Amino acid sequence: MLLLEIFESERELSEYFAADDRRKAKNTIVAATYDEIMSRLSGKGEEWYRIVYRGKSGDMVKHLSVLKIDNWQDYFMHINMPAKWTIDDLSNLVKEVCKYNNRPDVEPVLRCTSEASLQDDEVEVTFVVPKFDFGWTIGRGFSK
């Protein structure tokens, strides 16, 4: 499953993360705070994409390739992994995304949870990334 949602304003983005911050249904392993997330994403665009992948962990990059995730500068990543996974499994998945992003030096703001209902080879990954708009980016650069 691949889901795409668009936040059309910074207010929508803020409301999503404020509501998400209050959810405690899953076992939290790595917790990025609302402030950490918003400081990386706000002011970086006029729209933001929320991309959710749920399926086999080995197929994630193949399915994400239908979207252009090349060279994200700032992004949020929430990994919901099976309870049996280790920190090494988590680290390998993050490295795979960073490598696929063609910017292995740009690490996401990371949140990680585990869920017993996920099968051992299944993962749910949520990305929130500013929509790249070259004209908007250049205009912001000249206005500073």
N, C-alpha and C positions, 0 to 999 in steps of 0.2 A: 504494500500500500504506500502510495506517495500522495501527500496532501500539500497543497499550496494555499496560503492565505496571505492577503496583503493588508498591512496596516497603512492607512492613508494619511495618518497624522501622528505626530509625536505623542499626542494625548492618548490615542488608541494603543500605541506601543507601551506607554506608561501604565495604562489600565491593565493590559495583558500581564505585564510582569508584576504589578502590584497584586493582582488576583492569584497569579501563579506562586508568588512568594508565600501566600497564606496556606497553600495546599500542603498537607503533611501526610498524605495517604500512603506514600511509598517510603521505603527505607533510604534515607539520604546518606550518601557516601562522601560526596564533594558538594559543597554549597556555595554558590556565588550569590552575593547579596543583590538586592534590588539596586542599590547605589552603584555597585561595581558594574552591573550590566548596563544601566542607563548611562553611566559616564563613558562607556565604550561605544554605545550606539546612538545616543542623542546628538543632534547637530551634524550627522553624517549623511543625511539625505532627506528627501521629502516623503519617501515611502520606504517601507521595510517589508521583506518577505519572511514569512514563517513557513518553513519547509519541514514536513514530518515524514520520516520513513519508518515503517514497521515491517519487518520481515527477516529473512535469513541474514545474519551478520556478514557472511561472505559475499552476498549479492548487493550490499548497500551501494558501493561505489559504482557498480554497473548501472543500477537504477537511477542514481543521482546524476549519471552522465547525460541524461536527457535534459538536465538543467545545466546552465553554464555556471559552475561554481569556481571558475578559474580566477585566482588572484583576489580573493576576498581580503580586505584590509582589516576590518573589524567585524567580528561575528560572535554570536552566542551559540553554544552547543550544549544540549541536554541529552545525556545518554542514560537511557533506562535499560539496564542489563539484567540478565538472569541472575538469580541469587547465587548460583554456583560459580560465576565468573570471578576472576581474581583482579587485582590491581594491574597485573601485567596484561590481561585481556583488555582492560580499559585503556591502558597506555598504548597498546598496539592499534586499537581502533582510532584513537585521537591522532596518532602518527600517520595512519593511513589517510585520514581526511586532510591533514596538513600537507602531506606529500601530494595528494591529488589536487589540492588547491594551488599547486605550483608556488606556494610560499610556505615552506616548512618552518620558517622562522616566525611566522605569525600564528600565535597560539590563540585559541578562542577563550572567551570567558566561559568557564566550564561549570556545569552542574551535573552531578551523577547520582542516580538512584538505582536501587535494585528492586525487582519484583518477582515473587515466587511463581506467579502464573506464566511467566515467559519460559519458553522451552530453551534448552541449553544452546541452541544455534540461532536463537531469535534475539533481536534487539529492536529497540525503538529509539530513534534519534531525532531530535528537534533542533533545527537551526533557525536563528533569526539573524538576518543580514540586511544592511542597507541596500536598496536598489541602486545600482550604479547608473548614474546619469552624467555623462561626460560634460555636457554644457553646464549643469548645475555645479559640478565640482570645480570646473575652471572659473566660473563666475564667483564662487565663494573664495577661491584662491586670490583673485584680483581684488576682492573687496576687503581683504585683511591687510 
